[in-house]
Amino acid sequence: MQSDFLIMIDINIENNEFLRQFEVKVSDTLARIEYAEQERKIFLTKIHIPDTIKDKSFEEKFIIKVLEFIENKNLRVVPTSPRIASFVRKNKAYKHLLPVGIKL
């Protein structure tokens, strides 16, 4: 349990542009958020967290890191994945990343 906690403290995401997904390697597994990019917008289409990742807060931390990456690139985000849309809906601090006219 302690080692899982240490792994989760610092999440380093990789943008795999070829596969169009953000990735985080945890031990021998790969968590990913798939995306499509179009006209300065990133559509976050699917999130996959392997069952082997036991840290319940990992998904939230992963989404936050991806949203920070998108913000640093001055892009807008369209969360089409229900889990990511739910996160943005609950965390109003990220609503400024939505394109004009998109409501969650």
C-alpha positions as CSV (number, residue, x, y, z in Angstrom):
1,M,0.0,0.0,0.0
2,Q,2.8,2.4,0.9
3,S,4.6,1.9,-2.4
4,D,1.3,2.5,-4.3
5,F,1.0,5.8,-2.5
6,L,4.5,6.9,-3.4
7,I,3.9,6.1,-7.0
8,M,0.8,8.2,-7.2
9,I,2.3,11.4,-5.6
10,D,4.0,12.5,-8.8
11,I,2.2,11.6,-12.0
12,N,4.2,12.2,-15.2
13,I,2.1,12.1,-18.3
14,E,3.3,11.5,-21.7
15,N,1.5,12.8,-24.8
16,N,1.7,9.9,-27.3
17,E,0.7,11.8,-30.4
18,F,1.0,8.8,-32.7
19,L,-1.7,6.9,-30.7
20,R,-3.5,10.1,-29.7
21,Q,-3.5,9.4,-26.0
22,F,-2.0,10.7,-22.8
23,E,-0.2,8.0,-20.9
24,V,1.0,7.3,-17.4
25,K,3.1,4.2,-16.7
26,V,2.5,2.7,-13.3
27,S,4.6,-0.3,-12.5
28,D,4.0,-2.7,-15.4
29,T,0.7,-1.1,-16.5
30,L,-0.4,1.9,-18.6
31,A,-3.2,4.3,-17.8
32,R,-4.4,6.3,-20.7
33,I,-6.8,9.1,-21.8
34,E,-7.5,8.9,-25.5
35,Y,-8.2,12.1,-27.5
36,A,-8.9,13.6,-30.8
37,E,-7.6,17.0,-31.7
38,Q,-9.4,19.5,-34.0
39,E,-9.1,23.2,-34.5
40,R,-7.4,24.1,-31.2
41,K,-9.7,21.8,-29.3
42,I,-8.9,18.4,-27.7
43,F,-11.8,16.0,-27.4
44,L,-11.1,13.7,-24.4
45,T,-12.9,10.6,-25.6
46,K,-12.0,7.7,-23.3
47,I,-10.2,7.0,-20.1
48,H,-8.7,3.7,-19.1
49,I,-7.4,3.0,-15.6
50,P,-6.1,-0.6,-15.2
51,D,-7.6,-2.5,-12.3
52,T,-4.1,-3.0,-10.9
53,I,-4.0,0.7,-9.9
54,K,-5.6,0.6,-6.5
55,D,-5.2,4.3,-5.6
56,K,-8.8,5.6,-5.7
57,S,-7.5,9.2,-6.3
58,F,-5.3,8.2,-9.3
59,E,-8.0,8.9,-11.9
60,E,-8.6,12.4,-10.5
61,K,-4.9,13.2,-10.4
62,F,-4.4,11.9,-14.0
63,I,-7.3,14.0,-15.3
64,I,-5.9,17.1,-13.5
65,K,-2.5,16.6,-15.1
66,V,-4.0,16.2,-18.6
67,L,-6.1,19.4,-18.1
68,E,-3.0,21.3,-17.0
69,F,-1.2,20.1,-20.1
70,I,-4.1,21.3,-22.3
71,E,-4.2,24.6,-20.5
72,N,-0.4,25.1,-21.0
73,K,-0.8,24.5,-24.7
74,N,-3.6,27.2,-24.8
75,L,-6.1,24.7,-26.1
76,R,-9.7,24.1,-25.3
77,V,-11.1,20.8,-24.0
78,V,-14.3,19.0,-24.9
79,P,-14.7,16.1,-22.5
80,T,-16.8,13.5,-24.4
81,S,-15.9,10.7,-21.9
82,P,-18.7,10.7,-19.2
83,R,-16.1,10.2,-16.4
84,I,-14.0,13.2,-17.5
85,A,-17.1,15.3,-18.2
86,S,-18.3,14.5,-14.7
87,F,-15.0,15.6,-13.2
88,V,-15.1,18.9,-15.0
89,R,-18.7,19.4,-14.0
90,K,-17.8,18.9,-10.3
91,N,-14.6,21.0,-10.5
92,K,-15.6,24.4,-11.7
93,A,-11.9,25.6,-11.7
94,Y,-11.5,23.8,-15.1
95,K,-14.7,25.1,-16.8
96,H,-12.7,28.0,-18.3
97,L,-11.0,25.4,-20.6
98,L,-14.3,24.6,-22.3
99,P,-15.0,26.2,-25.7
100,V,-17.5,28.9,-25.8
101,G,-21.0,27.4,-26.0
102,I,-20.1,24.1,-24.4
103,K,-22.0,23.4,-21.2
104,L,-21.7,20.4,-19.0
